[in-house]
Amino acid sequence: MTAKEFFRKNLNVPNVLTMIRLLLVPVYVALFVGGQKYAALATFLAASLTDLLDGRIARKYNLITDFGKLVDPFADKVMVLTALLSMAIGSPAIPPVVPWAAVVILLLKELVMVAGGIVMYRHGIVVYSSMVGKVAHCVFIAGLVATYFHDWFARACAGWLLTPDLLLVWLGVCITLCALTFYVSDAVRKAKEKGVI
C-alpha cells in the first residue's frame, strides 16, 4: 500500500481525533512539569473528549478502520497512563497524590491485557470490551480528574481515612480488576471453543 492509498483509507475524522489525542500527551507533560496543573487537567479532559467522540463518530458513520482499531486504544492508554504517572510522581510545583500501589496494579493489568491480547490474536481470537470494562474506565477517569482537586478534598474531608478522589481511584482499580477477570475468563472460554487449550 502506497502512502497515498494509506492516507485515503485512514484519513477520516475519528482517526484525526485519535492522532490529536496522541499529540496532546507531550502538551500535557510540558504543562504539568511547568506546574500548570489546571491547564494540564484541561488538556487531559480535551484528550478524553476526543476519545469519547472518535468512537461514536466511527460507529455512527461507519468510519471504522484497522488503523483506528489499533491506534485508538493505544492513544487512550498512553494519555491515561501519562496522567496517572504524573499524579503519582508529581512535579516541583505539584505534589504527588495517586498512591504507587494503584499505579503498579494498573500497569500490571495493562501488561496482562496486552500480552494476552497478542497471544489471543495469534490464534484468531478477539476478546471484545465489556460493560464492566467501560464502567471501570469511566470511574477511574473520574477519580483521576478528582485527584487534581485533592487539596480541596483534603481540607473539606479532614479526618477521613481516604478522601473522595482517592476513594474513586481505588474503586476504579477494583472494578478494573473485575473487568480483567471477565476478559481472562472470556478469552479462556473462546480458546477452549477453538481447541487452543
C-alpha positions as CSV (number, residue, x, y, z in Angstrom):
1,M,0.0,0.0,0.0
2,T,1.4,3.4,-1.0
3,A,1.4,6.4,1.3
4,K,-1.3,8.0,-0.8
5,E,-3.6,4.9,-0.5
6,F,-2.9,4.7,3.2
7,F,-4.0,8.3,3.8
8,R,-7.0,7.9,1.5
9,K,-8.2,4.9,3.5
10,N,-7.4,6.2,7.0
11,L,-7.7,10.0,6.9
12,N,-11.1,10.5,8.5
13,V,-12.4,12.4,11.5
14,P,-12.2,9.6,14.1
15,N,-8.5,8.9,13.2
16,V,-7.6,12.6,13.2
17,L,-9.2,12.9,16.7
18,T,-7.1,9.9,17.8
19,M,-3.9,11.5,16.5
20,I,-4.8,14.7,18.2
21,R,-5.1,12.8,21.5
22,L,-1.6,11.4,21.0
23,L,-0.2,14.9,20.2
24,L,-1.8,16.2,23.4
25,V,0.3,13.9,25.5
26,P,3.6,16.0,25.2
27,V,1.5,19.1,25.7
28,Y,0.1,17.7,28.9
29,V,3.6,16.7,30.1
30,A,5.0,20.1,29.4
31,L,2.2,21.9,31.2
32,F,2.3,19.5,34.2
33,V,6.1,19.8,34.6
34,G,5.7,23.5,34.3
35,G,3.4,23.5,37.4
36,Q,0.3,24.4,35.4
37,K,-1.9,21.8,37.0
38,Y,-5.3,23.1,35.8
39,A,-4.1,23.7,32.3
40,A,-2.7,20.2,32.3
41,L,-6.1,19.0,33.5
42,A,-7.9,20.9,30.7
43,T,-5.6,19.2,28.2
44,F,-6.4,15.8,29.8
45,L,-10.1,16.5,29.6
46,A,-9.8,17.6,26.0
47,A,-8.0,14.3,25.2
48,S,-10.7,12.3,27.0
49,L,-13.3,14.2,24.9
50,T,-11.6,13.1,21.7
51,D,-11.7,9.5,22.9
52,L,-15.4,9.8,23.5
53,L,-16.1,11.4,20.1
54,D,-13.9,9.3,17.8
55,G,-15.6,6.0,18.7
56,R,-19.1,7.5,18.4
57,I,-18.4,9.1,15.1
58,A,-16.6,6.0,13.7
59,R,-19.6,3.8,14.6
60,K,-22.3,6.2,13.5
61,Y,-20.8,7.0,10.1
62,N,-19.2,3.6,9.5
63,L,-15.6,5.0,9.6
64,I,-14.1,2.1,11.5
65,T,-10.6,1.3,10.1
66,D,-7.9,-1.2,11.1
67,F,-5.6,1.8,11.8
68,G,-8.3,3.2,14.2
69,K,-8.8,-0.2,15.9
70,L,-5.0,-0.3,16.6
71,V,-4.1,3.3,17.4
72,D,-7.3,4.4,19.3
73,P,-6.8,2.1,22.3
74,F,-3.1,2.8,22.3
75,A,-3.6,6.6,22.3
76,D,-6.2,6.2,25.1
77,K,-3.8,4.1,27.3
78,V,-0.9,6.4,26.7
79,M,-2.9,9.5,27.7
80,V,-4.4,7.9,30.8
81,L,-1.2,6.3,32.0
82,T,0.7,9.6,31.4
83,A,-1.9,11.5,33.6
84,L,-1.8,8.6,36.2
85,L,2.0,8.6,36.4
86,S,2.2,12.4,36.6
87,M,-0.2,12.5,39.6
88,A,1.9,9.7,41.2
89,I,5.3,11.3,40.6
90,G,4.3,15.0,40.9
91,S,6.4,17.9,39.9
92,P,8.3,20.7,41.7
93,A,5.0,22.7,41.9
94,I,2.5,19.8,42.1
95,P,2.8,17.3,45.0
96,P,2.1,13.6,44.2
97,V,-1.4,12.3,45.0
98,V,-2.1,8.9,43.4
99,P,-0.6,6.0,45.5
100,W,2.0,3.9,43.8
101,A,0.2,0.7,44.7
102,A,-2.7,1.8,42.4
103,V,-0.2,2.6,39.7
104,V,1.5,-0.8,39.9
105,I,-1.8,-2.7,39.9
106,L,-3.0,-0.8,36.8
107,L,0.3,-1.2,35.0
108,L,0.4,-4.9,35.7
109,K,-3.2,-5.2,34.5
110,E,-2.3,-3.4,31.2
111,L,0.7,-5.7,30.7
112,V,-1.5,-8.8,31.2
113,M,-4.1,-7.3,28.8
114,V,-1.5,-6.5,26.1
115,A,0.3,-9.9,26.4
116,G,-3.0,-11.8,26.5
117,G,-4.3,-9.8,23.5
118,I,-1.2,-10.7,21.4
119,V,-1.5,-14.4,22.3
120,M,-5.2,-14.5,21.5
121,Y,-4.8,-12.5,18.3
122,R,-2.2,-15.0,17.0
123,H,-4.9,-17.7,17.5
124,G,-7.5,-15.6,15.7
125,I,-9.4,-14.9,18.9
126,V,-10.7,-11.4,19.7
127,V,-12.0,-10.5,23.2
128,Y,-14.2,-7.5,23.0
129,S,-14.6,-4.8,25.7
130,S,-17.3,-5.4,28.2
131,M,-19.6,-3.1,30.0
132,V,-17.6,-3.8,33.2
133,G,-14.5,-2.6,31.5
134,K,-16.2,0.6,30.2
135,V,-17.6,1.3,33.7
136,A,-14.2,0.8,35.2
137,H,-12.6,3.2,32.7
138,C,-15.2,5.9,33.4
139,V,-14.9,5.5,37.2
140,F,-11.1,5.6,37.0
141,I,-11.1,8.7,34.8
142,A,-13.5,10.4,37.2
143,G,-11.2,9.5,40.1
144,L,-8.1,10.7,38.3
145,V,-9.7,14.0,37.4
146,A,-10.8,14.4,41.1
147,T,-7.2,14.0,42.2
148,Y,-6.4,17.4,40.6
149,F,-8.6,18.8,43.4
150,H,-7.1,16.7,46.2
151,D,-6.1,19.7,48.3
152,W,-9.7,20.9,48.4
153,F,-10.9,17.4,49.3
154,A,-8.3,17.1,52.0
155,R,-9.5,20.3,53.6
156,A,-13.2,19.6,53.2
157,C,-12.9,16.0,54.4
158,A,-10.3,16.4,57.1
159,G,-10.2,13.3,59.3
160,W,-11.4,10.9,56.6
161,L,-9.4,7.7,56.1
162,L,-9.5,8.3,52.3
163,T,-10.5,11.5,50.5
164,P,-13.3,11.1,47.9
165,D,-10.8,11.4,45.0
166,L,-8.7,8.5,46.3
167,L,-11.8,6.5,47.1
168,L,-12.8,6.9,43.4
169,V,-9.3,5.9,42.3
170,W,-9.4,2.7,44.4
171,L,-13.0,2.0,43.3
172,G,-11.8,2.3,39.7
173,V,-8.9,-0.1,40.4
174,C,-11.3,-2.7,42.0
175,I,-13.7,-2.5,39.0
176,T,-10.8,-2.7,36.6
177,L,-9.6,-6.0,38.3
178,C,-13.2,-7.3,37.9
179,A,-13.1,-6.4,34.2
180,L,-9.7,-8.2,33.9
181,T,-11.3,-11.3,35.4
182,F,-14.1,-11.1,32.8
183,Y,-11.6,-10.7,29.9
184,V,-9.5,-13.6,31.1
185,S,-12.5,-15.9,31.6
186,D,-13.9,-14.9,28.2
187,A,-10.5,-15.5,26.5
188,V,-10.2,-18.9,28.1
189,R,-13.7,-19.8,27.0
190,K,-13.1,-18.8,23.4
191,A,-9.7,-20.5,23.4
192,K,-11.4,-23.8,24.6
193,E,-14.1,-23.4,21.9
194,K,-11.4,-23.1,19.2
195,G,-9.4,-26.0,20.7
196,V,-6.4,-23.9,21.5
197,I,-6.3,-25.1,25.1
